[in-house]
Amino acid sequence: MQSQALDPLDRKLLQALQLDGRAPFNRIADVLGVSDQTVARRFRRLRSTLQLRVLGITDESRLGGNTWLLRLGCTPDTAEQLASALARRPDTAHISVISGGTEVMCAMKPRTRQARDELLLDRLQRSPRVTSVSAHCLLHRFYGGPLGWLSKINALSPDERAALSPPPVGPGTDGVVLDAADEALLAVLARDGRAPLTELQASTGLSESAVRRRLDRLRSTGVLYLTVQFDNEHFGNDVVAMLWLTVAPAAVAEIGRALASHVEVSFAAATTGQANIVAATLHPSTGDLYAYLSDTIGALDGVRSAETTLTLRQVKQLAYEPGR
C-alpha cells in the first residue's frame, strides 16, 4: 500500500501526528531532521490536499460507556438524508452509505442510556422509511481508536517512533470524573486536537498550568486520545469494506489479534450478534479485496462465514463536514 501522491516526509509527518497529535512542530522537526517551517508548511498543505485534521476523541469506554454499530435498512431515496441527519449528532461517527444505497452504517457512542434508547427505540423505529434496525454493541476492540491505520505505514524508523511516542496510557481510570471544565476542554479538542492553550484557556476559564494538568490527566488515563482524519484515496485505497465475521467462540481472541496485525485493517472488534467480529478494511481495488478475503481471511482457522459490505460514500468519519 504505497502512497500515490505523498513523499516520504509527508508520510513521516502523518505517522508522527498519529503517534502524538499535539506534538509541537519543533519537536517533530528535530526528530525528522528538517526545519520547523518545513513541518508547518507540510502540515498546511496536507490539510488542503488530504483534508487532514487532528482530532481529540473521548474514549467513552474509559468512562463506562459503550459503542454501538447500527445497520439501518432504508428506502433508496432516504439513505443520504438519513446519513446526514445522523452525522449532525455529536454522539455518532463513521457514517457510510452501503449496500447499493439501501443501508446506512453508523457508529454511535451515547453518553447515557436515555440517549441510546431515544435513538434506537423511538426515532428510528418511528421512521417509516427505515425498514430495519440492527444494533451491535462492541465488546472488545482489537484495533482502532488511538491505534489509527497510519500507525501501520512504517514511515518512521524505530528510533523516530520512540522519540515521538507519548507516555503510555495507564491501565485504568479509577477516580476520573469529568466536570464542566473537562467537558469544555474535550469539546474544543473534538473540533481541533491541536487547539492552542490560549483557546483551551478561553473555553474553560482556567490558567495555562491548570489546562496543562487537565490535558495530561485526560491523556494519561486514556479518556482523551488524539487521532488523524484524512482521505484514504491518497494512499491508493479506493475500496473501503466492512467485514462481518462469524467466528467460533474459542477463536475470537486469536482471530481478533490476527486482524489487528493485518495492514489492510483499520478497525477490528468483537461485537454482539450472529457475526461476532467486525472489521473495517482498506484496499486498492476489488481484486485486492478478493485476494484478502480468499487468501488471508480464508486461512484463519475458526472463521465460519464472512459477510462483506462496500462503502459507497462516507458521510462522516470522526467529525462531520457538510458538503464533502
C-alpha positions in Angstrom: 0.0 0.0 0.0 2.2 2.8 -1.3 1.1 6.5 -1.4 0.3 7.8 -4.8 0.8 11.5 -4.0 2.8 11.7 -0.8 6.6 11.8 -0.5 8.5 10.2 2.4 8.5 13.4 4.6 4.7 13.7 4.2 4.3 10.1 5.4 6.6 10.6 8.3 4.7 13.7 9.4 1.4 11.9 9.1 2.6 9.0 11.2 4.2 11.4 13.7 0.8 13.1 14.2 -0.9 9.7 14.6 1.5 8.9 17.4 1.1 12.3 19.1 -1.4 14.7 17.6 -0.3 17.6 19.9 3.4 17.1 19.4 4.9 20.6 18.8 6.2 21.2 15.3 9.7 22.0 16.6 9.9 18.6 18.3 8.7 16.8 15.1 11.1 18.8 13.0 14.0 18.0 15.3 13.3 14.2 15.2 12.8 14.3 11.4 15.9 16.4 10.7 14.1 19.3 9.0 13.2 22.9 9.9 10.1 24.0 11.9 8.9 26.0 8.9 9.1 22.9 6.7 6.9 20.9 9.1 4.4 23.7 9.4 4.3 24.2 5.6 3.8 20.5 5.0 1.0 20.4 7.6 -0.8 23.2 6.0 -0.6 21.6 2.6 -1.8 18.2 3.9 -4.8 20.0 5.5 -5.7 21.1 2.0 -4.8 18.1 -0.1 -5.7 15.2 2.3 -8.4 17.1 4.3 -6.1 16.3 7.2 -7.5 17.0 10.7 -6.1 16.2 14.1 -9.0 15.5 16.4 -9.3 14.9 20.1 -11.6 11.9 20.8 -13.2 11.0 24.1 -12.9 7.2 24.7 -16.3 6.6 26.2 -15.3 3.0 27.2 -12.9 4.5 29.7 -15.8 6.2 31.3 -18.0 3.2 31.4 -19.9 3.8 28.1 -20.4 1.6 25.1 -20.1 2.0 21.4 -22.8 0.6 19.1 -22.7 -0.2 15.4 -26.0 0.4 13.7 -27.0 -1.1 10.4 -30.1 0.7 9.1 -32.0 -0.6 6.1 -33.9 2.1 4.3 -35.6 3.0 1.0 -33.1 4.2 -1.6 -34.4 7.8 -1.6 -33.8 8.0 2.2 -30.2 6.9 2.6 -28.4 10.2 2.1 -30.9 12.1 4.1 -30.8 9.6 7.0 -27.0 9.6 7.0 -26.7 13.3 7.0 -29.2 13.6 9.9 -27.2 11.1 11.9 -23.9 12.8 11.0 -25.1 16.0 12.7 -25.4 14.2 16.0 -22.3 14.7 18.3 -22.5 11.1 19.5 -22.1 9.5 16.1 -19.1 8.7 13.9 -18.0 6.6 10.8 -21.3 7.0 8.9 -21.4 5.4 5.5 -24.0 4.6 2.8 -23.5 1.0 1.8 -25.3 -1.9 0.1 -26.4 -0.3 -3.1 -27.7 2.8 -1.3 -30.3 0.9 0.7 -28.4 0.7 4.0 -26.7 3.2 6.3 -24.0 2.1 8.8 -23.2 4.3 11.8 -21.1 4.1 15.0 -22.9 5.6 18.0 -21.4 6.5 21.3 -24.3 7.5 23.6 -23.3 9.2 26.8 -26.5 8.0 28.6 -28.9 5.1 28.4 -31.6 7.6 27.7 -29.8 8.9 24.6 -29.3 5.4 23.3 -32.9 4.4 23.8 -34.2 7.6 22.4 -32.5 6.9 19.1 -32.8 3.1 18.9 -36.3 2.6 20.4 -38.0 5.9 19.4 -36.8 7.9 16.5 -35.5 5.2 14.2 -38.4 2.8 14.9 -41.0 5.6 14.1 -39.3 6.5 10.8 -41.5 4.9 8.0 -38.6 4.8 5.5 -36.3 3.0 7.9 -37.1 -0.6 7.0 -34.8 -2.4 9.5 -32.6 -1.6 12.5 -29.7 -3.9 13.6 -27.7 -2.7 16.6 -24.4 -4.4 17.6 -22.6 -3.5 20.9 -18.9 -3.5 20.7 -17.5 -5.8 23.4 -13.7 -5.6 22.8 -11.6 -3.5 20.5 -8.7 -5.3 18.9 -7.6 -2.4 16.7 -8.7 1.2 16.2 -9.3 4.1 18.5 -5.9 5.5 19.4 -4.3 3.0 17.1 -5.0 4.5 13.7 -4.2 3.0 10.4 -1.4 5.4 9.9 0.5 3.5 12.6 0.9 0.7 10.0 2.5 2.6 7.2 6.1 2.2 8.5 7.2 5.7 7.5 9.2 6.3 10.7 12.2 4.4 11.9 12.1 2.7 15.3 14.2 5.5 16.8 11.9 8.1 15.3 8.8 6.3 16.6 10.3 6.1 20.1 11.2 9.8 20.1 7.8 10.9 19.1 5.6 8.5 21.1 3.8 10.0 24.1 4.0 8.3 27.5 1.9 5.1 27.6 -1.7 5.2 28.8 -2.4 3.9 32.3 -4.3 0.6 32.8 -7.4 2.2 34.4 -9.4 5.3 35.0 -10.4 4.9 38.7 -11.2 8.2 40.2 -11.6 10.1 36.9 -14.8 12.2 37.0 -15.4 14.8 34.3 -16.5 18.2 35.4 -17.7 21.2 33.3 -14.2 22.4 32.6 -13.2 18.9 31.3 -16.2 18.8 29.1 -15.5 22.2 27.7 -11.9 21.2 27.0 -12.9 18.0 25.3 -15.5 19.9 23.2 -12.8 22.2 21.8 -10.4 19.3 21.1 -13.1 17.4 19.3 -13.1 20.2 16.7 -9.3 20.7 16.7 -7.0 18.4 18.5 -4.2 20.9 18.1 -6.1 23.9 19.5 -3.6 26.2 21.2 -3.5 26.6 25.0 -5.0 30.1 24.7 -8.1 28.7 23.1 -8.4 26.0 25.7 -7.9 28.6 28.5 -10.7 30.7 27.0 -13.1 27.8 26.8 -12.5 26.7 30.4 -11.6 29.9 32.3 -8.6 28.1 33.7 -4.9 29.1 33.9 -2.4 27.7 31.5 -0.9 25.4 34.1 -4.4 24.1 35.1 -5.2 23.4 31.4 -1.9 21.5 31.0 -2.6 19.4 34.1 -6.1 18.5 32.9 -4.8 17.6 29.4 -2.1 15.4 31.0 -4.7 13.7 33.2 -7.2 13.1 30.4 -4.5 11.7 28.1 -2.7 9.6 30.7 -5.9 7.9 31.7 -6.9 7.2 28.1 -10.1 9.3 28.4 -8.7 11.6 25.6 -6.7 10.4 22.7 -5.6 12.2 19.5 -6.1 10.7 16.1 -5.8 11.8 12.4 -8.7 12.1 10.0 -7.7 12.1 6.3 -8.9 10.9 2.8 -7.9 7.3 2.2 -7.7 7.8 -1.6 -4.3 9.5 -1.4 -2.9 6.2 -0.2 -4.4 4.4 -3.2 -7.1 2.8 -1.1 -10.2 3.3 -3.3 -12.1 0.3 -1.8 -13.4 0.5 1.8 -15.0 -2.6 3.1 -16.7 -3.8 6.3 -16.3 -7.5 7.2 -18.8 -9.2 9.4 -17.2 -12.5 10.5 -18.9 -15.3 12.3 -16.2 -17.0 14.3 -16.1 -20.0 16.6 -16.2 -18.6 20.2 -12.9 -20.2 21.2 -11.2 -18.5 18.2 -12.5 -14.9 18.7 -9.5 -13.6 20.6 -6.9 -15.2 18.3 -8.6 -14.1 15.1 -9.1 -10.6 16.6 -5.3 -10.3 17.3 -4.5 -11.6 13.8 -6.8 -9.0 12.2 -5.1 -6.3 14.2 -1.8 -7.2 12.6 -3.1 -7.0 9.0 -2.0 -3.9 7.2 -5.4 -3.8 5.5 -7.3 -3.5 8.8 -8.1 0.0 10.2 -10.5 -1.3 12.8 -11.5 -4.6 14.4 -13.6 -5.5 17.3 -15.7 -8.3 18.9 -19.3 -7.5 18.8 -22.7 -8.8 19.8 -24.8 -10.5 17.1 -24.5 -13.5 14.8 -21.4 -12.0 13.3 -19.2 -11.7 16.4 -16.2 -9.9 14.8 -16.4 -6.8 12.7 -13.5 -5.2 10.8 -13.0 -2.2 8.6 -10.5 -2.8 5.7 -8.8 -0.7 3.1 -7.8 -1.9 -0.4 -6.5 -0.5 -3.7 -9.1 -2.5 -5.7 -11.8 -5.1 -5.6 -9.3 -7.6 -6.8 -7.1 -6.9 -3.8 -10.2 -7.2 -1.5 -10.9 -10.6 -3.2 -7.3 -11.8 -2.5 -7.5 -10.6 1.1 -10.8 -12.5 1.7 -9.8 -15.7 -0.1 -6.1 -15.9 0.9 -5.9 -14.1 4.3 -9.3 -14.4 5.9 -9.8 -17.8 4.3 -6.7 -19.1 6.0 -7.8 -18.1 9.5 -8.9 -21.2 11.4 -12.2 -20.7 13.1 -13.9 -18.3 10.6 -17.3 -20.0 9.8 -18.7 -17.3 7.5 -17.9 -13.8 6.3 -20.3 -11.1 5.0 -18.7 -8.2 3.1 -20.2 -4.7 2.5 -18.7 -1.9 0.5 -18.8 1.7 1.4 -20.4 3.7 -1.4 -20.0 7.1 0.2 -18.5 8.1 3.6 -20.7 10.8 5.0 -18.8 11.2 8.3 -15.5 10.0 9.7 -15.0 11.4 13.2 -16.0 15.0 12.5 -18.9 16.0 10.2 -18.0 18.3 7.3 -21.1 19.0 5.2 -20.5 19.1 1.5 -17.5 16.8 1.5 
